[in-house]
Amino acid sequence: MGQQDKGVPPNFYKGTSSSIATWLHKNSEDYAQAIKRITAYMNRAAGNLSDADTKRLEDAKVKLKKLYQREAAVKVQQWGRRNEYDVSFLKMLVHAIVDIVPGAKDIPLTVEFRERGLTAEGGHFLGKHEWDQLKDHHTIVLDKKQALKHIADTVAHEIGHAVQYRNKQLSRGPSPTGEHGWIWEGRWFPMTTELKHDDRPWEVDARRYEAYGAQALKVLQDQGLVPQSSGDKMQEQWKAKGLIPKNPVTMGDLDGLPDDQVMQIIKGLKGGTMTETEAWEIINAAK
């Protein structure tokens, strides 16, 4: 039978082709190692595999290849400190959204999760989309300190803008008089348009894509693939020390505070040198 693959869960290779491919993609160093693991199992179990088993495992190989091809086209990066979620999960979420957004799979895309502090029109930064026309590459930059639901919505919303550019619904260009602006489905809008950001037709259209973010997140939740955030883990640590009152401070409550105050509150609550009341006083004074 040869050496067993001790890294996989019990009865792992009896799962669906999708679950096998997804797990190997997440838990292997690269495509070569992932394929080697599944091939080694098939060689060990060759005499005991039914035709249906063989087909299921071959299907897993095909899906595994597609996952790595997709990863090459869609890059996910995370910058800064105090990450709420591991980058491997964020990759899974972005890829899940790309998979179900019509027209998104073939778009060269980089998604960057960054520290809060960036600003956008209308106030707090959530996300933005940039298109390098020369390289035909799309970049989405997001505030990584959003709640997970908002991350999924924002990723899907900004992917919607990439699809708009790819489908030539949206572009940028000059008017007949040379003034620069946006062109939406043949209609030109000046950069100085008086339309509020959320009322611009390409933003109205992009909001419908947010449903894909919610759908992808629900699938991952139903599959038990959504990990605890670092904030949730911290809450458990605080609770174990008896530091959680009826109205506890969460990581979301710290959003928008200067970094030094965030660290002051976290260290104070975790170390027991600050009460929740004192933390709320700092938060309310800053906001």
ChimeraX attribute file (.defattr): number of C-alpha atoms within 10 A of each C-alpha:
attribute: neighborCount
match mode: 1-to-1
recipient: residues
	/A:1	9
	/A:2	9
	/A:3	8
	/A:4	11
	/A:5	11
	/A:6	7
	/A:7	9
	/A:8	14
	/A:9	9
	/A:10	8
	/A:11	7
	/A:12	11
	/A:13	19
	/A:14	12
	/A:15	14
	/A:16	15
	/A:17	20
	/A:18	16
	/A:19	16
	/A:20	22
	/A:21	26
	/A:22	16
	/A:23	15
	/A:24	21
	/A:25	22
	/A:26	15
	/A:27	14
	/A:28	15
	/A:29	10
	/A:30	12
	/A:31	16
	/A:32	10
	/A:33	14
	/A:34	20
	/A:35	19
	/A:36	12
	/A:37	17
	/A:38	20
	/A:39	15
	/A:40	16
	/A:41	17
	/A:42	18
	/A:43	12
	/A:44	15
	/A:45	14
	/A:46	13
	/A:47	8
	/A:48	10
	/A:49	14
	/A:50	11
	/A:51	9
	/A:52	9
	/A:53	18
	/A:54	15
	/A:55	13
	/A:56	19
	/A:57	25
	/A:58	16
	/A:59	17
	/A:60	24
	/A:61	21
	/A:62	15
	/A:63	19
	/A:64	23
	/A:65	18
	/A:66	13
	/A:67	18
	/A:68	14
	/A:69	12
	/A:70	18
	/A:71	17
	/A:72	13
	/A:73	15
	/A:74	22
	/A:75	16
	/A:76	22
	/A:77	14
	/A:78	20
	/A:79	12
	/A:80	10
	/A:81	8
	/A:82	12
	/A:83	17
	/A:84	19
	/A:85	18
	/A:86	13
	/A:87	15
	/A:88	13
	/A:89	15
	/A:90	22
	/A:91	19
	/A:92	22
	/A:93	24
	/A:94	23
	/A:95	19
	/A:96	19
	/A:97	27
	/A:98	25
	/A:99	16
	/A:100	15
	/A:101	19
	/A:102	13
	/A:103	16
	/A:104	20
	/A:105	17
	/A:106	14
	/A:107	18
	/A:108	17
	/A:109	24
	/A:110	18
	/A:111	22
	/A:112	18
	/A:113	21
	/A:114	19
	/A:115	15
	/A:116	20
	/A:117	16
	/A:118	14
	/A:119	13
	/A:120	11
	/A:121	8
	/A:122	9
	/A:123	8
	/A:124	13
	/A:125	16
	/A:126	20
	/A:127	21
	/A:128	18
	/A:129	18
	/A:130	15
	/A:131	17
	/A:132	9
	/A:133	9
	/A:134	6
	/A:135	8
	/A:136	11
	/A:137	15
	/A:138	23
	/A:139	21
	/A:140	21
	/A:141	22
	/A:142	24
	/A:143	22
	/A:144	24
	/A:145	23
	/A:146	18
	/A:147	14
	/A:148	18
	/A:149	13
	/A:150	17
	/A:151	25
	/A:152	24
	/A:153	24
	/A:154	25
	/A:155	26
	/A:156	28
	/A:157	26
	/A:158	26
	/A:159	30
	/A:160	27
	/A:161	25
	/A:162	26
	/A:163	22
	/A:164	20
	/A:165	17
	/A:166	18
	/A:167	12
	/A:168	13
	/A:169	15
	/A:170	21
	/A:171	17
	/A:172	15
	/A:173	15
	/A:174	14
	/A:175	15
	/A:176	8
	/A:177	6
	/A:178	8
	/A:179	12
	/A:180	16
	/A:181	17
	/A:182	19
	/A:183	19
	/A:184	18
	/A:185	14
	/A:186	11
	/A:187	10
	/A:188	18
	/A:189	20
	/A:190	16
	/A:191	12
	/A:192	9
	/A:193	11
	/A:194	10
	/A:195	12
	/A:196	10
	/A:197	13
	/A:198	12
	/A:199	11
	/A:200	14
	/A:201	13
	/A:202	19
	/A:203	16
	/A:204	13
	/A:205	15
	/A:206	20
	/A:207	18
	/A:208	14
	/A:209	22
	/A:210	24
	/A:211	16
	/A:212	24
	/A:213	27
	/A:214	18
	/A:215	16
	/A:216	24
	/A:217	24
	/A:218	15
	/A:219	14
	/A:220	16
	/A:221	12
	/A:222	10
	/A:223	10
	/A:224	9
	/A:225	14
	/A:226	18
	/A:227	14
	/A:228	12
	/A:229	16
	/A:230	15
	/A:231	17
	/A:232	14
	/A:233	13
	/A:234	17
	/A:235	19
	/A:236	14
	/A:237	14
	/A:238	18
	/A:239	14
	/A:240	10
	/A:241	12
	/A:242	10
	/A:243	18
	/A:244	17
	/A:245	12
	/A:246	6
	/A:247	9
	/A:248	16
	/A:249	20
	/A:250	13
	/A:251	19
	/A:252	11
	/A:253	13
	/A:254	22
	/A:255	16
	/A:256	15
	/A:257	16
	/A:258	13
	/A:259	12
	/A:260	9
	/A:261	15
	/A:262	19
	/A:263	14
	/A:264	15
	/A:265	22
	/A:266	19
	/A:267	13
	/A:268	16
	/A:269	20
	/A:270	18
	/A:271	12
	/A:272	14
	/A:273	10
	/A:274	16
	/A:275	16
	/A:276	19
	/A:277	13
	/A:278	13
	/A:279	20
	/A:280	17
	/A:281	11
	/A:282	17
	/A:283	19
	/A:284	9
	/A:285	7
	/A:286	12
	/A:287	9
